[in-house]
């Protein structure tokens, strides 16, 4: 970690407009071999189309920085896509694709993008259906970073409107990881997720 911290980070040009906890997340994304993620309200930043990302960013403060932040999000995706041996496992809450961000056209392209990503073996998308009962969604916004180096333990991260929390306590990380894996296994498989996404396209975003 110390050696990694001394390197010049690719996101340094954006350091003046990003929060410390976002910079931490980007560092973890670079180092992790596997990322497990659940977002109850919006899609993970690594899954967002440029239009979806910009519509979401435009809802935030500091309009002068919105274009740069949208550019940064695209760069994050490019960094992940270019890396070798990485895996992203995302549980997508059904509410996040039924509640429009921007407009129907943006959502249509976003859902189409999710379907395409689910064909890539580096991405595993699972849908947590609203009709399913007893899903452990109380885990909230969570990212779990698994690293290739045996000496670097798994780290969890949770985010709210007030900021981000890095979780390193072994018992707390293990508890959150088990909750995530339970949620993942109770959600739709990747192939059934693709089918559900196509259904959402037909019923919600092709009117």
C-alpha positions in Angstrom: 0.0 0.0 0.0 2.8 2.4 0.8 4.6 1.7 -2.5 1.3 2.1 -4.3 0.6 5.4 -2.5 3.9 6.9 -3.8 3.0 6.4 -7.4 1.5 9.2 -9.5 -2.2 8.4 -9.7 -3.9 8.7 -13.1 -6.7 10.7 -11.4 -4.4 13.4 -10.1 -5.6 16.0 -12.7 -9.1 15.7 -11.0 -7.8 15.7 -7.4 -8.9 19.3 -6.9 -12.6 18.5 -7.6 -13.0 15.1 -6.1 -13.6 14.1 -2.5 -11.0 12.2 -0.5 -13.3 9.2 -0.2 -13.8 9.0 -4.0 -10.0 9.1 -4.4 -9.8 6.2 -2.0 -12.3 4.2 -4.0 -10.5 4.8 -7.2 -7.3 3.6 -5.6 -9.0 0.4 -4.4 -10.5 -0.1 -7.9 -7.0 0.1 -9.4 -5.6 -2.4 -6.9 -8.4 -4.9 -6.6 -8.6 -8.1 -8.6 -12.3 -8.5 -7.8 -15.0 -5.9 -6.9 -18.3 -6.9 -5.4 -20.9 -4.1 -5.4 -24.5 -3.4 -4.5 -26.1 0.0 -5.1 -29.8 0.3 -3.9 -30.6 3.6 -5.7 -28.3 4.1 -8.7 -26.1 2.1 -10.9 -22.4 1.5 -10.0 -20.2 4.2 -11.7 -18.4 1.5 -13.6 -21.6 0.5 -15.4 -23.0 4.0 -16.3 -23.3 5.3 -19.8 -21.9 8.8 -20.3 -25.4 10.2 -20.7 -26.7 8.5 -17.5 -23.6 9.6 -15.6 -23.9 13.2 -16.7 -27.7 13.3 -15.9 -26.8 12.0 -12.4 -23.9 14.4 -11.9 -25.9 17.4 -13.0 -28.1 16.9 -10.0 -25.2 17.6 -7.7 -23.6 20.9 -6.5 -20.8 22.8 -8.2 -22.1 22.9 -11.8 -18.8 24.3 -13.0 -17.2 20.9 -12.3 -19.9 18.7 -13.8 -18.2 18.2 -17.2 -14.9 17.3 -15.5 -16.5 14.8 -13.1 -18.4 13.2 -16.0 -15.0 12.9 -17.9 -13.5 11.3 -14.8 -16.2 8.7 -14.6 -15.5 7.7 -18.2 -11.8 7.5 -17.4 -12.5 5.2 -14.4 -14.4 2.9 -16.7 -11.6 2.9 -19.2 -9.1 2.1 -16.5 -11.1 -0.9 -15.3 -11.7 -2.2 -18.9 -8.0 -1.9 -19.8 -6.8 -3.8 -16.8 -6.0 -7.5 -17.0 -7.7 -10.2 -14.8 -10.2 -7.9 -13.1 -13.8 -9.0 -12.3 -16.8 -6.9 -11.3 -19.7 -8.5 -9.7 -22.7 -6.2 -9.3 -26.1 -6.7 -7.8 -28.4 -4.3 -9.5 -31.5 -3.3 -7.5 -34.5 -3.4 -9.8 -35.6 0.0 -8.4 -32.5 1.6 -9.9 -33.5 0.8 -13.4 -37.2 1.5 -12.9 -36.6 5.0 -11.5 -35.5 7.0 -14.5 -32.4 9.1 -14.4 -32.6 11.8 -17.1 -35.3 10.6 -19.5 -36.6 7.5 -21.1 -34.1 7.7 -24.0 -31.2 7.8 -21.6 -32.6 4.9 -19.6 -33.1 2.9 -22.8 -29.5 3.2 -23.8 -28.4 2.6 -20.3 -30.3 -0.7 -20.0 -29.1 -1.7 -23.4 -25.5 -1.0 -22.2 -26.1 -3.3 -19.2 -27.2 -6.1 -21.4 -24.1 -5.7 -23.5 -21.8 -5.7 -20.5 -23.4 -8.9 -19.2 -22.0 -10.6 -22.2 -18.4 -9.8 -21.1 -17.0 -12.4 -18.7 -15.3 -9.7 -16.6 -18.7 -8.4 -15.6 -21.3 -10.4 -13.7 -24.6 -8.6 -13.3 -27.4 -9.9 -11.1 -30.8 -8.3 -10.6 -32.4 -8.0 -7.1 -36.1 -8.2 -8.0 -38.5 -6.0 -6.1 -41.0 -8.8 -5.8 -38.6 -11.0 -4.0 -39.0 -11.1 -0.2 -36.4 -11.2 2.5 -33.5 -10.0 0.3 -30.8 -8.6 2.6 -30.9 -5.1 1.0 -30.3 -3.5 4.4 -26.6 -3.9 3.5 -27.0 -0.6 1.7 -24.5 0.9 -0.7 -21.6 -1.5 -0.5 -18.4 -2.2 -2.4 -16.1 -5.1 -1.4 -12.5 -5.1 -2.8 -10.7 -8.4 -3.0 -7.0 -8.1 -3.8 -4.6 -10.5 -5.5 -1.8 -10.0 -2.9 -2.3 -12.4 0.0 -0.9 -9.9 2.5 -3.6 -7.3 1.6 -6.9 -8.2 3.2 -10.3 -7.7 1.8 -11.7 -4.1 2.4 -15.3 -3.0 2.3 -16.6 0.5 1.6 -20.0 2.0 2.3 -21.3 5.3 1.0 -24.1 7.7 1.9 -25.1 11.2 1.1 -22.8 12.4 4.0 -19.7 10.6 2.7 -17.9 7.3 2.6 -16.8 4.8 5.2 -13.8 2.4 4.7 -14.3 -0.8 6.7 -11.2 -2.7 7.6 -12.1 -4.5 10.8 -11.9 -8.2 9.8 -15.2 -9.3 11.5 -17.1 -6.3 10.1 -15.8 -7.0 6.6 -16.6 -10.7 6.8 -20.1 -9.9 8.0 -20.7 -7.5 5.1 -19.2 -9.9 2.6 -21.5 -12.7 3.7 -24.5 -10.5 3.5 -23.5 -9.5 -0.1 -23.0 -13.1 -1.1 -26.4 -14.0 0.3 -27.9 -11.1 -1.7 -26.1 -12.2 -4.8 -27.2 -15.8 -4.6 -30.8 -14.8 -4.0 -30.8 -12.4 -7.0 -31.4 -13.5 -10.6 -28.6 -15.3 -12.4 -26.7 -13.3 -15.1 -28.7 -15.0 -17.9 -32.0 -14.4 -16.2 -30.9 -10.8 -15.4 -30.4 -10.2 -19.1 -33.9 -11.5 -19.8 -35.4 -9.3 -17.1 -33.5 -6.3 -18.5 -35.0 -6.9 -21.9 -38.4 -7.1 -20.3 -37.8 -3.7 -18.7 -36.8 -2.2 -22.0 -40.0 -3.4 -23.7 -42.4 -2.4 -20.9 -40.8 0.9 -19.7 -38.5 2.4 -22.3 -39.9 1.7 -25.7 -43.1 3.6 -25.4 
